[in-house]
Amino acid sequence: MMAGPIRPQKTALLVAQRIVADINRSGKRAGDRLPPEREMLETYQIGRATLREALRLLEFQGVISMRPGPKGGPAVEQPDSSLVGGALSLLLQFAEAPLDSVVESLRVLEPHMVRLAAERIDEKQLNDLAAHLDSMGDSLDDQERFLEERARSYEVLAEAAGNPLLSYLVDALWSILDHSVAGTDYLRSRCVDVHRLHVQMYEAITRGNPRAAAAAMEKHIDEFVTFAQSRYPELLNASVEWTG
């Protein structure tokens, strides 16, 4: 069967792609400003409406933010995994996928990320991980702080793993899971168990045992499933909802 004619990409999207390439090429970082509008119009040889549409695309993707005021305008931002989580959750909602599919995927991906982190972690990252685990241990009665420190420990592991794609996927899946379980009680006993397994993972990393570190993460996810099934039996069977 013959394919139909290929629809050319919109000019605004092509311009947005060029702007991203120029941001990377010039080494701009979060907070750096893009050139003035007049300069970009000349550089990309486009009209004002097309440029503004391109900037809106980049703003939606988290690449830039529009700052108000005389010295405002488009400034570079660091995109994060929230867009990945939003897109995945939207696809999963239309597929009527249960939350269990997210947990199942995490059980495959996250232990592998931990294994890579255990193989590649440096001394600073190891010290940072220890500090976050200590803070988790000090926050067993403060659910919000406990979960914040857990998230920071995952950021260290993701950085140590050295695989951005894997890290973004794991972070996106956790964002879907956290959104779905928001409002549920995180019992102190559950915090104790989570902290214990994370300490086991850390100790395995310090011993140079990636397999044991990955096994501790697998057990952490398995215990979450057991906890959810016993306390919130309908949770894992509920359909994923778009996180926005």
Secondary structure, DSSP 4 states (H G I P E B T S, - for coil): -PPPPPPPPPHHHHHHHHHHHHHHHHT--TTPBPPPHHHHHHHHT--HHHHHHHHHHHHHTTSEEEE-STT-EEEE----THHHHHHHHHHHHHTT-BHHHHHHHHHHHHHHHHHHHHHH--HHHHHHHHHHHHHHHTTTT-HHHHHHHHHHHHHHHHHHHT-HHHHHHHHHHHHHHHHHHTTS---HHHHHHHHHHHHHHHHHHHTT-HHHHHHHHHHHHHHHHHHHHHH-TTTTTSBP----
